[in-house]
Amino acid sequence: MRKIKYKKGRKVQPSFFDYTGSHKSVDTEIQMFVYDTDDITEYEQINVSNIEKNVDLTKVNWVNIHGLNDVEVIKSIGNYLKVDNFMLGDILNTTKRTKLEEYHEILFFNIKSLLPIENSDNISVEQISFILKNGILVSFQEKRSDFFTHLRERIRTHSGIVRDKKADYLLYLLLDAIMENFYITIENEEDRVETLIDESKTSTNPAILEQIEKHRDNFNFLKRSIIPLRDSLYSIKSMKDDIVFNAIETSNYTFFVRLHQKSLELLEQIEYDLTSLDSASNFYFSTQTHKMNEVMKTLTVVSVFFMPLTFIVGVYGMNFDNMPELHWEYGYFIILGCMLLLLVTMIIYFKKRKWY
């Protein structure tokens, strides 16, 4: 799991832009959809000047950018939309938490998309940012992915109501697609945790405890990622009565309320999973303790069996001349018989008391 680390000594200045993510080898590409109910135009591999020429403010304009290495492209998009530098800095700085900003008729939203890494216990993290202004929605992805493939097909085929709605509804659909990744990640973690719980019931391998702690860290990371998302979605509710800011239609606020409800469900599920991990840890330690108690009980019972036998052997090992038993013809066999009888009697007594 990638940890958030801030660069030491970095000078945070409004005019300073630097992509801080890990996908520095990804080339910046721009894709654009311009559509309404009756028509759609799709552009691939375009530049910023083409965006300005092809934008139609009577329709929905979706500009999707893959790769954030070309800072000049990001700056050009910002200049075209008249976006403040601090928003552009948040797009390029992937260490920032999820946030929502409403500023000068611009709605800025960035979110962390989390997905499990195949054959690994780590989680892949990608920051995706959105700018919504005047019917133009720009999405910024660190790399090309298939998060929005189904939405592109819905737009192309006029499936559902996406072509009948404005850009704010498209933003809802994009956020909803990203939130589905949280469900996928949590489900993957739950499957692994379920396996760990089963193993903890049959094995005392210390590696199980290490895996439990690893997945606890993953769930806590998921929780830290969803909490600011929940807060951001909740703050959208406060915009409903804002007569100045109208980037979101009043009828579409209910969709963002649904996203907020999803975030609450995700947090509740994570809390439940963390409780399950605590139970698995407690069960592991209980198993270890029980095993140790069984070993100690066995050793104690064996010691008790041999204590009287050791005493008898010690008595007759003193070799005093006036010990009459030493001169008996069958004294050796009599003592052995007594020792055997004593041992059998103790075994039967312990068995009846269920001490072993």
Backbone torsions as a table, in degrees:
resi	resn	phi	psi	omega
1	MET	NA	130.0	-178.1
2	ARG	-75.6	126.4	179.1
3	LYS	-90.8	148.8	178.5
4	ILE	-80.2	122.9	178.7
5	LYS	-131.2	131.9	178.0
6	TYR	-92.5	139.3	-178.1
7	LYS	-70.2	131.4	-178.6
8	LYS	-72.1	133.0	174.4
9	GLY	76.8	8.3	-179.3
10	ARG	-70.8	133.4	178.9
11	LYS	-89.7	112.2	-179.9
12	VAL	-86.5	106.2	-178.6
13	GLN	-128.0	147.4	-178.6
14	PRO	-58.6	-30.3	-176.3
15	SER	-95.2	3.2	-176.7
16	PHE	-102.9	122.9	-179.1
17	PHE	-125.2	134.2	-179.4
18	ASP	-154.2	125.8	177.5
19	TYR	-77.4	122.3	-173.9
20	THR	-102.9	2.2	-176.7
21	GLY	-76.2	-177.9	-175.9
22	SER	-98.1	-4.3	-177.3
23	HIS	-99.8	58.6	-174.3
24	LYS	-78.3	-10.4	179.8
25	SER	-95.2	0.2	-177.9
26	VAL	-84.8	125.4	177.7
27	ASP	-73.5	146.4	179.9
28	THR	-79.7	124.0	178.9
29	GLU	-129.0	148.4	-177.8
30	ILE	-123.7	130.0	175.6
31	GLN	-122.1	145.0	-174.8
32	MET	-140.6	135.9	172.7
33	PHE	-117.8	133.0	172.1
34	VAL	-125.1	117.3	-172.2
35	TYR	-150.2	160.7	166.6
36	ASP	-146.5	-164.2	-176.7
37	THR	-62.0	-36.0	-171.5
38	ASP	-99.9	-18.7	-170.5
39	ASP	-145.4	153.9	176.2
40	ILE	-146.9	138.2	174.3
41	THR	-130.4	132.2	-177.6
42	GLU	-118.5	133.5	179.8
43	TYR	-121.4	136.5	178.4
44	GLU	-120.1	146.5	174.1
45	GLN	51.5	52.4	179.8
46	ILE	-103.6	170.2	176.5
47	ASN	-113.2	179.4	-173.9
48	VAL	-64.4	-37.1	-180.0
49	SER	-63.7	-35.0	176.6
50	ASN	-66.8	-34.2	177.8
51	ILE	-60.5	-47.7	-178.0
52	GLU	-61.1	-37.0	-178.1
53	LYS	-75.4	-30.6	-172.2
54	ASN	-101.2	-4.7	177.6
55	VAL	-65.5	132.8	177.0
56	ASP	-124.4	104.5	-174.7
57	LEU	-69.9	-6.1	174.5
58	THR	-86.9	-6.0	-179.6
59	LYS	-124.1	-179.5	174.3
60	VAL	-88.3	130.9	-179.6
61	ASN	-119.0	114.0	179.1
62	TRP	-113.3	115.1	177.4
63	VAL	-107.5	119.4	-178.6
64	ASN	-113.8	123.7	-177.0
65	ILE	-112.0	125.1	175.3
66	HIS	-105.9	126.6	179.4
67	GLY	88.9	129.0	-176.6
68	LEU	-116.4	17.6	-176.6
69	ASN	-72.5	-33.2	-179.2
70	ASP	-83.2	91.9	-176.3
71	VAL	-63.4	-32.2	-179.1
72	GLU	-63.6	-36.6	177.0
73	VAL	-63.6	-43.6	179.5
74	ILE	-63.3	-41.3	178.5
75	LYS	-64.7	-38.8	179.6
76	SER	-65.2	-41.0	175.9
77	ILE	-61.1	-42.6	179.2
78	GLY	-63.3	-40.7	178.5
79	ASN	-65.3	-39.1	-179.6
80	TYR	-65.0	-42.1	-178.7
81	LEU	-89.3	-3.1	-178.3
82	LYS	59.4	50.2	179.4
83	VAL	-91.2	136.7	179.3
84	ASP	-66.1	153.7	-175.4
85	ASN	-63.3	-30.8	-177.3
86	PHE	-66.8	-29.8	175.6
87	MET	-70.4	-42.0	177.8
88	LEU	-62.9	-38.1	177.2
89	GLY	-63.2	-37.3	178.8
90	ASP	-69.7	-29.9	177.0
91	ILE	-66.5	-40.8	-175.5
92	LEU	-84.7	-25.0	-178.8
93	ASN	-92.5	99.5	-174.0
94	THR	-80.3	0.8	177.9
95	THR	-84.4	-8.3	-177.7
96	LYS	-75.4	150.7	177.7
97	ARG	-76.4	163.9	175.8
98	THR	-57.0	135.7	-176.8
99	LYS	-152.4	160.4	175.7
100	LEU	-128.1	132.6	178.4
101	GLU	-130.5	134.0	173.6
102	GLU	-116.4	114.4	-171.8
103	TYR	-152.9	120.8	175.6
104	HIS	51.3	55.3	178.1
105	GLU	62.5	19.6	177.6
106	ILE	-116.8	132.9	172.2
107	LEU	-106.5	116.5	179.5
108	PHE	-110.8	132.4	-177.8
109	PHE	-140.6	126.5	169.3
110	ASN	-125.5	149.7	-171.1
111	ILE	-147.7	149.5	175.9
112	LYS	-94.4	126.2	174.3
113	SER	-99.4	124.3	-176.9
114	LEU	-116.6	135.1	176.9
115	LEU	-142.2	147.2	177.4
116	PRO	-70.0	148.3	175.0
117	ILE	-93.1	130.8	-176.6
118	GLU	-61.9	136.9	179.6
119	ASN	58.1	34.9	179.9
120	SER	-151.2	155.1	175.5
121	ASP	-91.4	2.5	-178.6
122	ASN	-88.5	167.4	-178.9
123	ILE	-120.0	133.2	177.2
124	SER	-83.3	134.2	-176.8
125	VAL	-120.9	130.1	174.9
126	GLU	-136.9	133.8	177.0
127	GLN	-92.2	133.1	176.7
128	ILE	-124.6	130.8	-177.0
129	SER	-119.5	153.3	-179.4
130	PHE	-134.5	142.4	171.2
131	ILE	-127.1	123.8	179.7
132	LEU	-117.7	123.5	180.0
133	LYS	-158.1	125.5	172.1
134	ASN	50.6	46.2	177.6
135	GLY	79.5	5.1	177.7
136	ILE	-111.1	126.0	176.2
137	LEU	-118.0	120.8	179.1
138	VAL	-113.3	127.1	177.0
139	SER	-114.2	137.4	-177.3
140	PHE	-117.9	115.8	177.9
141	GLN	-113.8	144.1	179.8
142	GLU	-69.5	-27.5	-179.4
143	LYS	-154.3	166.3	177.3
144	ARG	-72.8	132.4	-179.3
145	SER	-147.7	177.0	-177.4
146	ASP	-107.5	25.4	180.0
147	PHE	-59.3	-39.6	-171.1
148	PHE	-110.3	13.9	-177.1
149	THR	-59.4	-44.5	-178.6
150	HIS	-66.2	-30.2	177.9
151	LEU	-72.0	-37.4	176.3
152	ARG	-61.6	-40.5	178.5
153	GLU	-66.7	-37.9	178.1
154	ARG	-64.3	-37.2	177.7
155	ILE	-68.9	-43.4	-178.2
156	ARG	-65.1	-40.3	-174.7
157	THR	-94.8	2.5	-178.2
158	HIS	55.9	45.3	179.0
159	SER	-91.7	132.7	-178.5
160	GLY	77.3	-155.9	-175.4
161	ILE	-109.0	9.9	-174.3
162	VAL	-60.9	-35.8	-179.7
163	ARG	-76.2	-15.8	-179.8
164	ASP	-91.5	-8.2	-177.0
165	LYS	-105.7	172.7	-179.5
166	LYS	-90.6	-173.7	-175.3
167	ALA	-66.9	-27.4	179.9
168	ASP	-67.1	-33.8	176.4
169	TYR	-68.6	-37.1	176.2
170	LEU	-62.7	-39.3	176.4
171	LEU	-60.5	-41.9	177.0
172	TYR	-59.1	-45.0	-178.9
173	LEU	-64.0	-39.3	179.6
174	LEU	-66.6	-43.2	177.6
175	LEU	-64.3	-39.1	179.1
176	ASP	-63.7	-39.3	178.4
177	ALA	-63.7	-38.9	178.9
178	ILE	-68.7	-39.4	179.8
179	MET	-66.2	-26.0	175.0
180	GLU	-61.8	-29.5	177.8
181	ASN	-64.4	-32.4	176.3
182	PHE	-63.1	-41.6	178.1
183	TYR	-63.0	-42.1	178.9
184	ILE	-61.9	-44.0	-178.7
185	THR	-65.4	-44.8	179.8
186	ILE	-63.9	-42.2	178.9
187	GLU	-62.1	-41.0	178.0
188	ASN	-63.3	-42.7	178.1
189	GLU	-63.4	-40.5	-179.3
190	GLU	-64.0	-39.0	177.8
191	ASP	-61.6	-42.8	-179.9
192	ARG	-68.5	-38.5	-179.9
193	VAL	-67.1	-39.0	178.1
194	GLU	-60.3	-40.6	176.5
195	THR	-63.7	-40.9	179.2
196	LEU	-64.0	-40.4	179.8
197	ILE	-62.6	-42.2	177.8
198	ASP	-63.6	-40.8	180.0
199	GLU	-67.8	-35.4	-178.6
200	SER	-65.7	-20.3	-179.7
201	LYS	-83.3	-16.2	-175.6
202	THR	-122.4	-10.4	-175.7
203	SER	-134.4	150.6	176.3
204	THR	-114.8	25.1	178.8
205	ASN	-65.4	125.0	-180.0
206	PRO	-59.6	-21.0	179.4
207	ALA	-63.1	-27.6	178.5
208	ILE	-63.4	-42.4	179.0
209	LEU	-64.5	-37.6	177.3
210	GLU	-62.8	-41.6	178.4
211	GLN	-66.3	-38.3	177.7
212	ILE	-60.2	-44.4	179.9
213	GLU	-66.8	-34.8	178.4
214	LYS	-63.3	-45.6	-179.3
215	HIS	-72.8	-27.6	172.8
216	ARG	-63.9	-41.2	176.1
217	ASP	-61.2	-40.8	179.6
218	ASN	-63.1	-43.7	179.5
219	PHE	-66.1	-38.3	177.0
220	ASN	-65.7	-36.4	176.6
221	PHE	-65.6	-41.8	175.6
222	LEU	-60.1	-42.2	179.9
223	LYS	-62.3	-44.8	179.8
224	ARG	-65.2	-25.6	179.1
225	SER	-81.2	-32.3	-175.2
226	ILE	-84.6	-31.9	-177.2
227	ILE	-58.1	-49.8	177.3
228	PRO	-66.3	-28.6	175.2
229	LEU	-65.5	-43.3	176.8
230	ARG	-58.6	-45.2	-178.9
231	ASP	-64.7	-39.1	-179.9
232	SER	-66.7	-42.3	178.9
233	LEU	-66.7	-34.8	177.6
234	TYR	-65.7	-37.2	-178.2
235	SER	-67.2	-22.5	177.1
236	ILE	-63.2	-30.9	178.7
237	LYS	-58.7	-35.6	-177.1
238	SER	-69.8	-16.5	-179.8
239	MET	-80.2	-13.8	-174.2
240	LYS	-59.1	-37.6	-178.3
241	ASP	-96.5	10.4	179.7
242	ASP	-86.0	108.5	-176.6
243	ILE	-78.5	-8.9	-179.7
244	VAL	-87.4	-45.1	-176.7
245	PHE	-93.6	119.0	-175.6
246	ASN	-129.5	31.1	178.4
247	ALA	-67.9	-25.3	178.8
248	ILE	-112.4	126.8	177.7
249	GLU	-68.0	146.7	-177.0
250	THR	-58.0	-38.4	-178.1
251	SER	-69.8	-15.2	-176.3
252	ASN	-98.0	-4.5	179.0
253	TYR	-62.8	-29.9	-179.5
254	THR	-61.3	-29.6	178.4
255	PHE	-68.2	-39.2	178.8
256	PHE	-72.3	-28.1	173.4
257	VAL	-63.5	-36.9	176.6
258	ARG	-62.7	-40.9	178.1
259	LEU	-63.1	-40.0	177.5
260	HIS	-61.5	-41.2	178.2
261	GLN	-63.7	-37.8	176.7
262	LYS	-61.8	-41.9	179.9
263	SER	-62.3	-37.3	177.3
264	LEU	-66.3	-40.0	177.9
265	GLU	-63.2	-40.4	179.1
266	LEU	-62.8	-43.7	-180.0
267	LEU	-65.7	-39.3	177.8
268	GLU	-63.0	-41.0	179.5
269	GLN	-65.7	-39.1	178.7
270	ILE	-64.5	-40.8	178.0
271	GLU	-61.4	-40.6	177.8
272	TYR	-63.5	-42.5	-179.5
273	ASP	-66.8	-36.9	176.8
274	LEU	-64.6	-37.6	176.0
275	THR	-64.0	-39.1	177.3
276	SER	-63.2	-38.9	178.0
277	LEU	-66.3	-38.7	175.8
278	ASP	-60.9	-40.7	178.5
279	SER	-64.3	-39.3	179.2
280	ALA	-64.8	-40.8	177.8
281	SER	-63.7	-45.2	179.7
282	ASN	-62.8	-39.4	179.2
283	PHE	-66.3	-38.5	179.0
284	TYR	-62.0	-47.6	179.9
285	PHE	-66.8	-35.4	177.3
286	SER	-64.6	-39.5	178.1
287	THR	-64.2	-42.2	178.3
288	GLN	-62.4	-44.5	-179.9
289	THR	-64.3	-42.9	179.3
290	HIS	-62.4	-41.9	179.1
291	LYS	-63.3	-42.7	178.6
292	MET	-63.3	-40.5	178.2
293	ASN	-63.4	-39.1	178.6
294	GLU	-64.0	-41.6	178.7
295	VAL	-63.5	-46.0	-179.1
296	MET	-64.4	-37.8	179.1
297	LYS	-64.3	-42.5	179.3
298	THR	-62.5	-45.4	179.9
299	LEU	-64.3	-37.4	179.7
300	THR	-66.0	-43.9	-179.8
301	VAL	-62.6	-44.4	178.7
302	VAL	-61.4	-41.2	179.5
303	SER	-63.6	-41.1	-179.9
304	VAL	-64.8	-38.3	177.9
305	PHE	-59.3	-39.4	-173.0
306	PHE	-90.4	-13.3	-179.5
307	MET	-60.5	-51.6	178.9
308	PRO	-66.1	-33.9	178.3
309	LEU	-65.4	-40.5	178.0
310	THR	-64.8	-37.0	178.1
311	PHE	-62.9	-45.9	-179.8
312	ILE	-62.4	-45.4	178.8
313	VAL	-60.8	-38.3	179.9
314	GLY	-65.8	-39.4	179.6
315	VAL	-62.5	-48.3	-177.0
316	TYR	-81.9	-0.2	175.0
317	GLY	-92.6	0.2	-179.1
318	MET	-78.1	-23.0	173.2
319	ASN	61.3	38.9	172.6
320	PHE	-71.4	145.1	-178.0
321	ASP	-68.8	-28.6	-176.3
322	ASN	-92.3	20.1	175.2
323	MET	-87.3	105.9	-172.8
324	PRO	-63.2	-31.3	-176.6
325	GLU	-62.3	-24.4	-178.7
326	LEU	-67.3	-21.9	-176.6
327	HIS	-103.8	4.9	177.0
328	TRP	-73.8	144.6	-179.1
329	GLU	-68.5	-37.9	-179.4
330	TYR	-111.0	21.6	-178.4
331	GLY	-59.5	-40.4	-178.8
332	TYR	-60.3	-46.2	-176.8
333	PHE	-72.5	-33.4	178.0
334	ILE	-63.7	-46.0	180.0
335	ILE	-64.1	-41.8	177.5
336	LEU	-61.5	-40.8	178.0
337	GLY	-63.5	-42.0	177.4
338	CYS	-62.8	-40.7	179.3
339	MET	-64.8	-41.3	179.1
340	LEU	-66.0	-41.6	178.3
341	LEU	-62.7	-42.0	177.7
342	LEU	-61.8	-42.7	-179.4
343	LEU	-64.0	-44.8	-180.0
344	VAL	-63.8	-41.6	179.5
345	THR	-60.6	-43.3	179.4
346	MET	-65.4	-39.6	179.9
347	ILE	-63.1	-45.3	179.5
348	ILE	-63.8	-41.0	-179.7
349	TYR	-64.5	-45.8	179.7
350	PHE	-63.7	-36.3	-179.2
351	LYS	-66.8	-43.1	178.9
352	LYS	-64.4	-34.9	177.4
353	ARG	-80.2	-3.0	-179.8
354	LYS	56.4	44.6	177.4
355	TRP	-87.7	-6.6	174.1
356	TYR	-152.6	NA	NA
